[in-house]
Amino acid sequence: MSVDKEGEAQRERTAKAFRHAELEIDDLWMHYFSIGGDAGALEIEAYLHGSYMLRPIQRDLLDHAIYELGNSHGD
């Protein structure tokens, strides 16, 4: 079994950004889903806790959702 070091590094950055933004999983999932994400809320939560790996495009969409929501919470 190979380890996706780049994917794992992205997951760690994403989880840190999620914690820093103080978002709720449900809010994050709704926004992620609204911009084209296709993973379920449980998959997103598992990903953020390090027990599931999303496909690269889904990781990027999740990062984008966190960025957008984090910026809107700062207003």
GUVEX-63410 format. One record per residue: residue in three letters; residue number from 0; x negated, y negated, z of N, C-alpha, C, O in turn. Coordinates in Angstrom, 2 decimals. Example, Ala and Ser with C-alpha at 12.3 -4.5 7.8 and 13.67 -1.06 7.14 Angstrom:
<atoms>
code=ala; pos=0; n.c1=-13.19; n.c2=5.69; n.c3=7.80; ca.c1=-12.30; ca.c2=4.50; ca.c3=7.80; c.c1=-13.20; c.c2=3.30; c.c3=7.80; o.c1=-14.24; o.c2=3.32; o.c3=8.46
code=ser; pos=1; n.c1=-12.85; n.c2=2.25; n.c3=7.08; ca.c1=-13.67; ca.c2=1.06; ca.c3=7.14; c.c1=-12.90; c.c2=-0.03; c.c3=7.87; o.c1=-13.41; o.c2=-1.14; o.c3=8.04
</atoms>
This chain:
<atoms>
code=met; pos=0; n.c1=-0.85; n.c2=1.18; n.c3=0.00; ca.c1=0.00; ca.c2=0.00; ca.c3=0.00; c.c1=-0.89; c.c2=-1.24; c.c3=0.00; o.c1=-1.74; o.c2=-1.40; o.c3=0.88
code=ser; pos=1; n.c1=-0.70; n.c2=-2.11; n.c3=-0.98; ca.c1=-1.50; ca.c2=-3.32; ca.c3=-1.06; c.c1=-0.86; c.c2=-4.45; c.c3=-0.25; o.c1=0.35; o.c2=-4.50; o.c3=-0.07
code=val; pos=2; n.c1=-1.71; n.c2=-5.33; n.c3=0.22; ca.c1=-1.25; ca.c2=-6.46; ca.c3=0.99; c.c1=-1.31; c.c2=-7.69; c.c3=0.08; o.c1=-2.33; o.c2=-7.95; o.c3=-0.57
code=asp; pos=3; n.c1=-0.23; n.c2=-8.43; n.c3=0.04; ca.c1=-0.15; ca.c2=-9.65; ca.c3=-0.75; c.c1=-0.64; c.c2=-10.80; c.c3=0.14; o.c1=0.15; o.c2=-11.44; o.c3=0.84
code=lys; pos=4; n.c1=-1.95; n.c2=-11.06; n.c3=0.10; ca.c1=-2.53; ca.c2=-12.07; ca.c3=0.99; c.c1=-2.00; c.c2=-13.47; c.c3=0.67; o.c1=-1.75; o.c2=-14.26; o.c3=1.58
code=glu; pos=5; n.c1=-1.83; n.c2=-13.76; n.c3=-0.59; ca.c1=-1.30; ca.c2=-15.07; ca.c3=-0.97; c.c1=0.15; c.c2=-15.23; c.c3=-0.49; o.c1=0.53; o.c2=-16.28; o.c3=0.03
code=gly; pos=6; n.c1=0.94; n.c2=-14.19; n.c3=-0.66; ca.c1=2.33; ca.c2=-14.21; ca.c3=-0.20; c.c1=2.42; c.c2=-14.33; c.c3=1.31; o.c1=3.27; o.c2=-15.05; o.c3=1.83
code=glu; pos=7; n.c1=1.55; n.c2=-13.62; n.c3=2.00; ca.c1=1.55; ca.c2=-13.68; ca.c3=3.46; c.c1=1.13; c.c2=-15.07; c.c3=3.95; o.c1=1.70; o.c2=-15.58; o.c3=4.92
code=ala; pos=8; n.c1=0.16; n.c2=-15.68; n.c3=3.29; ca.c1=-0.27; ca.c2=-17.03; ca.c3=3.67; c.c1=0.87; c.c2=-18.02; c.c3=3.43; o.c1=1.10; o.c2=-18.92; o.c3=4.25
code=gln; pos=9; n.c1=1.58; n.c2=-17.86; n.c3=2.32; ca.c1=2.72; ca.c2=-18.73; ca.c3=2.05; c.c1=3.81; c.c2=-18.53; c.c3=3.11; o.c1=4.41; o.c2=-19.49; o.c3=3.58
code=arg; pos=10; n.c1=4.06; n.c2=-17.27; n.c3=3.48; ca.c1=5.07; ca.c2=-16.99; ca.c3=4.50; c.c1=4.72; c.c2=-17.68; c.c3=5.81; o.c1=5.60; o.c2=-18.25; o.c3=6.46
code=glu; pos=11; n.c1=3.47; n.c2=-17.63; n.c3=6.20; ca.c1=3.04; ca.c2=-18.27; ca.c3=7.45; c.c1=3.24; c.c2=-19.78; c.c3=7.39; o.c1=3.69; o.c2=-20.38; o.c3=8.36
code=arg; pos=12; n.c1=2.90; n.c2=-20.39; n.c3=6.26; ca.c1=3.10; ca.c2=-21.84; ca.c3=6.10; c.c1=4.59; c.c2=-22.18; c.c3=6.13; o.c1=4.99; o.c2=-23.17; o.c3=6.74
code=thr; pos=13; n.c1=5.40; n.c2=-21.36; n.c3=5.47; ca.c1=6.84; ca.c2=-21.58; ca.c3=5.43; c.c1=7.44; c.c2=-21.47; c.c3=6.82; o.c1=8.25; o.c2=-22.31; o.c3=7.21
code=ala; pos=14; n.c1=7.06; n.c2=-20.45; n.c3=7.56; ca.c1=7.59; ca.c2=-20.26; ca.c3=8.92; c.c1=7.20; c.c2=-21.44; c.c3=9.81; o.c1=8.00; o.c2=-21.90; o.c3=10.63
code=lys; pos=15; n.c1=5.98; n.c2=-21.92; n.c3=9.66; ca.c1=5.52; ca.c2=-23.07; ca.c3=10.45; c.c1=6.34; c.c2=-24.32; c.c3=10.09; o.c1=6.76; o.c2=-25.06; o.c3=10.98
code=ala; pos=16; n.c1=6.56; n.c2=-24.55; n.c3=8.81; ca.c1=7.35; ca.c2=-25.70; ca.c3=8.36; c.c1=8.79; c.c2=-25.60; c.c3=8.86; o.c1=9.39; o.c2=-26.61; o.c3=9.25
code=phe; pos=17; n.c1=9.35; n.c2=-24.39; n.c3=8.86; ca.c1=10.70; ca.c2=-24.16; ca.c3=9.35; c.c1=10.79; c.c2=-24.52; c.c3=10.83; o.c1=11.72; o.c2=-25.22; o.c3=11.25
code=arg; pos=18; n.c1=9.84; n.c2=-24.05; n.c3=11.61; ca.c1=9.84; ca.c2=-24.36; ca.c3=13.05; c.c1=9.66; c.c2=-25.86; c.c3=13.28; o.c1=10.34; o.c2=-26.44; o.c3=14.13
code=his; pos=19; n.c1=8.77; n.c2=-26.46; n.c3=12.54; ca.c1=8.49; ca.c2=-27.89; ca.c3=12.69; c.c1=9.73; c.c2=-28.74; c.c3=12.35; o.c1=9.98; o.c2=-29.75; o.c3=13.01
code=ala; pos=20; n.c1=10.48; n.c2=-28.34; n.c3=11.34; ca.c1=11.67; ca.c2=-29.07; ca.c3=10.90; c.c1=12.85; c.c2=-28.88; c.c3=11.85; o.c1=13.84; o.c2=-29.61; o.c3=11.77
code=glu; pos=21; n.c1=12.75; n.c2=-27.88; n.c3=12.75; ca.c1=13.82; ca.c2=-27.58; ca.c3=13.73; c.c1=15.16; c.c2=-27.36; c.c3=13.04; o.c1=16.18; o.c2=-27.94; o.c3=13.43
code=leu; pos=22; n.c1=15.15; n.c2=-26.52; n.c3=12.02; ca.c1=16.36; ca.c2=-26.20; ca.c3=11.27; c.c1=17.03; c.c2=-24.96; c.c3=11.83; o.c1=16.40; o.c2=-24.16; o.c3=12.52
code=glu; pos=23; n.c1=18.30; n.c2=-24.82; n.c3=11.53; ca.c1=19.05; ca.c2=-23.60; ca.c3=11.85; c.c1=18.99; c.c2=-22.69; c.c3=10.62; o.c1=19.03; o.c2=-23.16; o.c3=9.49
code=ile; pos=24; n.c1=18.89; n.c2=-21.39; n.c3=10.87; ca.c1=18.84; ca.c2=-20.42; ca.c3=9.77; c.c1=20.04; c.c2=-20.57; c.c3=8.83; o.c1=19.88; o.c2=-20.56; o.c3=7.61
code=asp; pos=25; n.c1=21.23; n.c2=-20.71; n.c3=9.40; ca.c1=22.43; ca.c2=-20.80; ca.c3=8.55; c.c1=22.39; c.c2=-22.03; c.c3=7.65; o.c1=22.77; o.c2=-21.95; o.c3=6.48
code=asp; pos=26; n.c1=21.94; n.c2=-23.17; n.c3=8.18; ca.c1=21.83; ca.c2=-24.39; ca.c3=7.37; c.c1=20.79; c.c2=-24.21; c.c3=6.26; o.c1=21.00; o.c2=-24.59; o.c3=5.12
code=leu; pos=27; n.c1=19.67; n.c2=-23.62; n.c3=6.64; ca.c1=18.61; ca.c2=-23.37; ca.c3=5.66; c.c1=19.12; c.c2=-22.43; c.c3=4.57; o.c1=18.91; o.c2=-22.69; o.c3=3.39
code=trp; pos=28; n.c1=19.77; n.c2=-21.35; n.c3=4.96; ca.c1=20.24; ca.c2=-20.38; ca.c3=3.98; c.c1=21.25; c.c2=-21.02; c.c3=3.02; o.c1=21.19; o.c2=-20.81; o.c3=1.81
code=met; pos=29; n.c1=22.19; n.c2=-21.80; n.c3=3.56; ca.c1=23.20; ca.c2=-22.43; ca.c3=2.70; c.c1=22.54; c.c2=-23.34; c.c3=1.66; o.c1=22.92; o.c2=-23.32; o.c3=0.49
code=his; pos=30; n.c1=21.56; n.c2=-24.11; n.c3=2.08; ca.c1=20.90; ca.c2=-25.01; ca.c3=1.13; c.c1=20.06; c.c2=-24.20; c.c3=0.13; o.c1=20.10; o.c2=-24.47; o.c3=-1.08
code=tyr; pos=31; n.c1=19.33; n.c2=-23.24; n.c3=0.61; ca.c1=18.53; ca.c2=-22.35; ca.c3=-0.25; c.c1=19.42; c.c2=-21.68; c.c3=-1.29; o.c1=19.08; o.c2=-21.64; o.c3=-2.47
code=phe; pos=32; n.c1=20.57; n.c2=-21.16; n.c3=-0.86; ca.c1=21.50; ca.c2=-20.49; ca.c3=-1.76; c.c1=22.06; c.c2=-21.48; c.c3=-2.78; o.c1=22.23; o.c2=-21.14; o.c3=-3.95
code=ser; pos=33; n.c1=22.34; n.c2=-22.71; n.c3=-2.34; ca.c1=22.92; ca.c2=-23.72; ca.c3=-3.23; c.c1=21.96; c.c2=-24.16; c.c3=-4.33; o.c1=22.39; o.c2=-24.67; o.c3=-5.36
code=ile; pos=34; n.c1=20.65; n.c2=-23.97; n.c3=-4.12; ca.c1=19.68; ca.c2=-24.35; ca.c3=-5.16; c.c1=19.19; c.c2=-23.14; c.c3=-5.97; o.c1=18.21; o.c2=-23.24; o.c3=-6.71
code=gly; pos=35; n.c1=19.88; n.c2=-22.02; n.c3=-5.81; ca.c1=19.59; ca.c2=-20.86; ca.c3=-6.66; c.c1=18.96; c.c2=-19.67; c.c3=-5.97; o.c1=18.65; o.c2=-18.67; o.c3=-6.63
code=gly; pos=36; n.c1=18.76; n.c2=-19.74; n.c3=-4.66; ca.c1=18.21; ca.c2=-18.60; ca.c3=-3.93; c.c1=19.17; c.c2=-17.43; c.c3=-3.94; o.c1=20.39; o.c2=-17.62; o.c3=-3.92
code=asp; pos=37; n.c1=18.63; n.c2=-16.22; n.c3=-3.95; ca.c1=19.52; ca.c2=-15.05; ca.c3=-3.99; c.c1=19.32; c.c2=-14.07; c.c3=-2.83; o.c1=19.94; o.c2=-13.02; o.c3=-2.80
code=ala; pos=38; n.c1=18.46; n.c2=-14.41; n.c3=-1.89; ca.c1=18.29; ca.c2=-13.54; ca.c3=-0.71; c.c1=19.36; c.c2=-13.89; c.c3=0.31; o.c1=19.83; o.c2=-15.03; o.c3=0.38
code=gly; pos=39; n.c1=19.74; n.c2=-12.90; n.c3=1.11; ca.c1=20.74; ca.c2=-13.12; ca.c3=2.14; c.c1=20.13; c.c2=-13.79; c.c3=3.37; o.c1=18.91; o.c2=-13.86; o.c3=3.52
code=ala; pos=40; n.c1=21.00; n.c2=-14.27; n.c3=4.24; ca.c1=20.55; ca.c2=-14.95; ca.c3=5.46; c.c1=19.68; c.c2=-14.04; c.c3=6.32; o.c1=18.70; o.c2=-14.50; o.c3=6.91
code=leu; pos=41; n.c1=20.04; n.c2=-12.76; n.c3=6.41; ca.c1=19.23; ca.c2=-11.83; ca.c3=7.22; c.c1=17.85; c.c2=-11.62; c.c3=6.61; o.c1=16.86; o.c2=-11.49; o.c3=7.33
code=glu; pos=42; n.c1=17.78; n.c2=-11.59; n.c3=5.28; ca.c1=16.48; ca.c2=-11.46; ca.c3=4.62; c.c1=15.61; c.c2=-12.69; c.c3=4.87; o.c1=14.40; o.c2=-12.57; o.c3=5.09
code=ile; pos=43; n.c1=16.22; n.c2=-13.86; n.c3=4.84; ca.c1=15.50; ca.c2=-15.10; ca.c3=5.11; c.c1=14.96; c.c2=-15.09; c.c3=6.54; o.c1=13.80; o.c2=-15.42; o.c3=6.78
code=glu; pos=44; n.c1=15.81; n.c2=-14.72; n.c3=7.47; ca.c1=15.37; ca.c2=-14.66; ca.c3=8.88; c.c1=14.24; c.c2=-13.65; c.c3=9.06; o.c1=13.26; o.c2=-13.93; o.c3=9.75
code=ala; pos=45; n.c1=14.37; n.c2=-12.48; n.c3=8.44; ca.c1=13.32; ca.c2=-11.46; ca.c3=8.54; c.c1=12.02; c.c2=-11.96; c.c3=7.90; o.c1=10.94; o.c2=-11.70; o.c3=8.43
code=tyr; pos=46; n.c1=12.13; n.c2=-12.66; n.c3=6.79; ca.c1=10.95; ca.c2=-13.23; ca.c3=6.14; c.c1=10.24; c.c2=-14.21; c.c3=7.06; o.c1=9.02; o.c2=-14.17; o.c3=7.21
code=leu; pos=47; n.c1=11.00; n.c2=-15.10; n.c3=7.68; ca.c1=10.42; ca.c2=-16.10; ca.c3=8.57; c.c1=9.79; c.c2=-15.49; c.c3=9.82; o.c1=8.91; o.c2=-16.09; o.c3=10.44
code=his; pos=48; n.c1=10.24; n.c2=-14.28; n.c3=10.18; ca.c1=9.68; ca.c2=-13.59; ca.c3=11.34; c.c1=8.60; c.c2=-12.58; c.c3=10.95; o.c1=8.07; o.c2=-11.88; o.c3=11.81
code=gly; pos=49; n.c1=8.28; n.c2=-12.50; n.c3=9.66; ca.c1=7.18; ca.c2=-11.67; ca.c3=9.21; c.c1=7.49; c.c2=-10.20; c.c3=8.98; o.c1=6.56; o.c2=-9.40; o.c3=8.87
code=ser; pos=50; n.c1=8.76; n.c2=-9.84; n.c3=8.91; ca.c1=9.08; ca.c2=-8.43; ca.c3=8.72; c.c1=9.69; c.c2=-8.11; c.c3=7.35; o.c1=10.18; o.c2=-7.00; o.c3=7.13
code=tyr; pos=51; n.c1=9.65; n.c2=-9.07; n.c3=6.44; ca.c1=10.20; ca.c2=-8.87; ca.c3=5.10; c.c1=9.46; c.c2=-9.82; c.c3=4.16; o.c1=9.09; o.c2=-10.93; o.c3=4.57
code=met; pos=52; n.c1=9.23; n.c2=-9.42; n.c3=2.93; ca.c1=8.57; ca.c2=-10.28; ca.c3=1.97; c.c1=9.51; c.c2=-10.60; c.c3=0.82; o.c1=10.08; o.c2=-9.69; o.c3=0.20
code=leu; pos=53; n.c1=9.68; n.c2=-11.87; n.c3=0.54; ca.c1=10.49; ca.c2=-12.31; ca.c3=-0.59; c.c1=9.65; c.c2=-12.30; c.c3=-1.87; o.c1=8.42; o.c2=-12.34; o.c3=-1.81
code=arg; pos=54; n.c1=10.33; n.c2=-12.24; n.c3=-3.01; ca.c1=9.66; ca.c2=-12.38; ca.c3=-4.30; c.c1=9.10; c.c2=-13.80; c.c3=-4.41; o.c1=9.64; o.c2=-14.72; o.c3=-3.78
code=pro; pos=55; n.c1=8.06; n.c2=-14.01; n.c3=-5.19; ca.c1=7.44; ca.c2=-15.34; ca.c3=-5.29; c.c1=8.40; c.c2=-16.48; c.c3=-5.60; o.c1=8.33; o.c2=-17.53; o.c3=-4.96
code=ile; pos=56; n.c1=9.30; n.c2=-16.31; n.c3=-6.56; ca.c1=10.23; ca.c2=-17.39; ca.c3=-6.90; c.c1=11.15; c.c2=-17.71; c.c3=-5.72; o.c1=11.50; o.c2=-18.87; o.c3=-5.50
code=gln; pos=57; n.c1=11.55; n.c2=-16.68; n.c3=-4.97; ca.c1=12.42; ca.c2=-16.90; ca.c3=-3.82; c.c1=11.66; c.c2=-17.60; c.c3=-2.69; o.c1=12.23; o.c2=-18.42; o.c3=-1.97
code=arg; pos=58; n.c1=10.38; n.c2=-17.28; n.c3=-2.54; ca.c1=9.55; ca.c2=-17.97; ca.c3=-1.54; c.c1=9.46; c.c2=-19.45; c.c3=-1.89; o.c1=9.55; o.c2=-20.31; o.c3=-1.01
code=asp; pos=59; n.c1=9.27; n.c2=-19.74; n.c3=-3.17; ca.c1=9.16; ca.c2=-21.13; ca.c3=-3.60; c.c1=10.47; c.c2=-21.88; c.c3=-3.39; o.c1=10.46; o.c2=-23.03; o.c3=-2.95
code=leu; pos=60; n.c1=11.59; n.c2=-21.25; n.c3=-3.69; ca.c1=12.89; ca.c2=-21.88; ca.c3=-3.46; c.c1=13.12; c.c2=-22.15; c.c3=-1.97; o.c1=13.64; o.c2=-23.20; o.c3=-1.60
code=leu; pos=61; n.c1=12.72; n.c2=-21.21; n.c3=-1.13; ca.c1=12.88; ca.c2=-21.40; ca.c3=0.31; c.c1=12.01; c.c2=-22.55; c.c3=0.79; o.c1=12.46; o.c2=-23.37; o.c3=1.60
code=asp; pos=62; n.c1=10.78; n.c2=-22.62; n.c3=0.31; ca.c1=9.91; ca.c2=-23.75; ca.c3=0.65; c.c1=10.55; c.c2=-25.07; c.c3=0.25; o.c1=10.53; o.c2=-26.05; o.c3=1.01
code=his; pos=63; n.c1=11.12; n.c2=-25.10; n.c3=-0.94; ca.c1=11.76; ca.c2=-26.31; ca.c3=-1.43; c.c1=12.96; c.c2=-26.69; c.c3=-0.56; o.c1=13.15; o.c2=-27.86; o.c3=-0.24
code=ala; pos=64; n.c1=13.75; n.c2=-25.71; n.c3=-0.18; ca.c1=14.91; ca.c2=-25.98; ca.c3=0.68; c.c1=14.47; c.c2=-26.55; c.c3=2.03; o.c1=15.08; o.c2=-27.49; o.c3=2.53
code=ile; pos=65; n.c1=13.43; n.c2=-25.98; n.c3=2.61; ca.c1=12.92; ca.c2=-26.49; ca.c3=3.89; c.c1=12.42; c.c2=-27.92; c.c3=3.72; o.c1=12.68; o.c2=-28.77; o.c3=4.57
code=tyr; pos=66; n.c1=11.72; n.c2=-28.18; n.c3=2.63; ca.c1=11.22; ca.c2=-29.52; ca.c3=2.37; c.c1=12.38; c.c2=-30.52; c.c3=2.27; o.c1=12.34; o.c2=-31.59; o.c3=2.89
code=glu; pos=67; n.c1=13.39; n.c2=-30.17; n.c3=1.49; ca.c1=14.53; ca.c2=-31.08; ca.c3=1.32; c.c1=15.27; c.c2=-31.29; c.c3=2.63; o.c1=15.59; o.c2=-32.43; o.c3=2.98
code=leu; pos=68; n.c1=15.55; n.c2=-30.23; n.c3=3.34; ca.c1=16.29; ca.c2=-30.37; ca.c3=4.61; c.c1=15.45; c.c2=-31.08; c.c3=5.66; o.c1=15.97; o.c2=-31.89; o.c3=6.43
code=gly; pos=69; n.c1=14.17; n.c2=-30.78; n.c3=5.70; ca.c1=13.29; ca.c2=-31.44; ca.c3=6.67; c.c1=13.24; c.c2=-32.94; c.c3=6.45; o.c1=13.23; o.c2=-33.71; o.c3=7.40
code=asn; pos=70; n.c1=13.21; n.c2=-33.35; n.c3=5.18; ca.c1=13.19; ca.c2=-34.77; ca.c3=4.86; c.c1=14.52; c.c2=-35.44; c.c3=5.20; o.c1=14.54; o.c2=-36.59; o.c3=5.62
code=ser; pos=71; n.c1=15.62; n.c2=-34.72; n.c3=5.01; ca.c1=16.93; ca.c2=-35.31; ca.c3=5.32; c.c1=17.14; c.c2=-35.44; c.c3=6.83; o.c1=17.87; o.c2=-36.32; o.c3=7.28
code=his; pos=72; n.c1=16.50; n.c2=-34.56; n.c3=7.63; ca.c1=16.61; ca.c2=-34.66; ca.c3=9.08; c.c1=15.77; c.c2=-35.81; c.c3=9.63; o.c1=16.02; o.c2=-36.29; o.c3=10.73
code=gly; pos=73; n.c1=14.79; n.c2=-36.25; n.c3=8.87; ca.c1=13.92; ca.c2=-37.33; ca.c3=9.31; c.c1=14.52; c.c2=-38.71; c.c3=9.11; o.c1=13.98; o.c2=-39.70; o.c3=9.61
code=asp; pos=74; n.c1=15.65; n.c2=-38.80; n.c3=8.39; ca.c1=16.28; ca.c2=-40.10; ca.c3=8.11; c.c1=17.00; c.c2=-40.65; c.c3=9.32; o.c1=17.58; o.c2=-41.73; o.c3=9.25
</atoms>
